[in-house]
Amino acid sequence: HDRSPPHKMGDENDLFSVAMLIDELKNENVQLRLNSIRRLATIATALGPERTRTELVPFLTDSNDDEDECLLAIAEELANLIPKVGGPEHAHVLLAPLENLATVEETVVRDKAVAAACAVGEAMTSEGATTHYVPCVQRLANGDWFTARVSACGMFAVAYRKVADAGVRSDLRKTYAQLCADETPMTRRAAAQHLGAFAGEIEPEHVRGEIMTLFKQLTTDEQDSVRLLAVEDCAKLGKILPREECVADVVPVVKKFAADKSWRVRYMVAQQLYELCESIGADIAREELLPSYEQLLMDGEAEVRIASAGGVSSFCALVGAAAAGEKIIPRVKELASDGSQHVRAALASVIMGLAPTMGKDQTIEQLLPIFLTLLKDEFPEVRLNIIAKLDQVNHVIGVDLLSQELLPAIKDLAEDIHWRVRLAIIEYIPLLASQMGTSFLFQKSEADGGDQLNALCLQWLSDRVYSIREAAAVNLQKLAEVFGAEWAKTHIMPKVMELMANPHYLYRMSVIKTMTLLAGCVGQELCMTEILPALKAAAKDRVPNVRFSVAKAFGDIASALDRGVVEGEIKPILNELGGDADADVRFFAQQSIATCEAKA
């Protein structure tokens, strides 16, 4: 008998709450029903454990709502009711509504109901699981509709873990075997999907016997959708089985899957192969699975090659430089000129990671030509992926060997017609400059002998896209932080000042933004001699937008200057702008004056 303490709410309020809940759950308005469902925990608290078990849960069990959104919300809330029904001892009452939800047609609702049912099963005692949870799983597993059988597959691992009786466990294994041979592919798919988790709970002798039999059965299924889910089990079983048995029973299956007639299965192998190789060890992976990986890198389907290329770096690290140089690098060279840009982009995103594995000499001899090929690729994403990972090569061979090829690649990307490509390369410039030094920025162009990259950094300030101009200003600030105030004074400030004469006011605003950012990293002396005079001149610009940019700039740079400079140089100009004819200029001037006074 439940001995819970009396509740603060009176009977009338309790009845009103339940009545309101039931009324709203039957309301035609979906939103009202949803609001009511979201309050189930509150209502259950008001009712107390006994009435929740005897009134609320049965009502939810009998509910025949046909809106998937409402059913999904009920499944989510039921998992939260375990403490509200009286804890683990009474948690089994929640299985009835969840069992109903686990049979509906909508997959999302079923998945949520299974997750909630597993949470209920985990909370139950071993006796409660044997009495209530296992029968629920068995009913679903023997249901007339495939939806029930699909849901049951996801509940077996918890059921097996919670019960100790050998007979009950044997029955669970037999039932799972039936699901693996079910007439509907959807059920077999679910059985394949959850086999690894189920095997993780089963005694080793049964894994080697019954589970491996089921696994081999699923790997030969006529449906590729079942076989590709069985691929995931390979890695999971590889971690459960002793290494010798894994090599004998799982590795041959992986080899067969790597040559499967369905590209989807081969794609799954390409994604899972490294995980399996980790579980069997580098030596066996090198002997047994390296040829399969080499085969996947040459696959006829671009999607399979993409998945394979994505694992090149980690796979080479596992098998070692010698095996990688002999078997994988030749395939990588072919991928560098693959007909699919997506394959080349996937390769470019990881190939730099090969350098630490291969070492300096092999990187220069074998990988450097590939890097250079990808740096000249016609598609921006490929070139960007190489440039983004240059730091990995820098640690091994330095980037001097690449520098001659970098400049043309960066120049092409900097002038790409797609502004997002231009934006991406701008963000990499400070990183490259910090690694390669100022000489990289002033590398001479073979064509005209000009400092091409430095010119590009300033050219971006006049880009037609605002985001590029803004990023260019931040780029110059970061370069100044890397190379110091003197470098900025000599190489950036003169050219930035020249841009203040640009006839287009938007570009003049970008220059003001640049000077504002530079003020924080070049020191007060340079602010006084270069930046302040330029901003004072811009305060008299004919375009109000430029003037209010100056007003904002003065507020931002005030923090970098001494109090006397703020009072003597900045506030008089702000006071003047505070009387401007334009309302926006006056507003930002007043805002900056307030900032200056707060600094005092």
Protein Blocks (a to p, Z undefined) as FASTA:
>chain_A
ZZbdcdfbdfklmmmmmmmmmmmmmpmblklmmmmmmmmmmmmmmnommlmmmmmmmmmm
mpccfbfklmmmmmmmmmmmmmmnnpjmlmmmmmmmmmmmmmmmblklmmmmmmmmmmmm
mmpcfklmmmmmmmmmmmmmmpmblklmmmmmmmmmmmmmmpmbfklmmmmmmmmmmmmm
gfblklmmmmmmmmmmmmmmpcfklmmmmmmmmmmmmmmpfblklmmmmmmmmmmmmmmp
cfklmmmmmmmmmmmmmmgfblklmmmmmmmmmmmmmmnojklmmmmmmmmmmmmmmpfb
fklmmmmmmmmmmmmmmnojklmmmmmmmmmmmmmmgfblklmmmmmmmmmmmmmmnomm
lmmmmmmmmmmmmmmpmbfklmmmmmmmmmmmmmmnopklmmmmmmmmmmmmmmgfblkl
mmmmmmmmmmmmmmnojmlmmoccfklopafklmmmmmmmmccbfklmmmmmmmmmmmmm
mnojklmmmmmmmmmmmmmmpmblklmmmmmmmmmmmmmmnojklmmmmmmmmmmmmmmp
fblklmmmmmmmmmmmmmmpcfklmmmmmmmmmmmmmmgfblklmmmmmmmmmmmmmmZZ
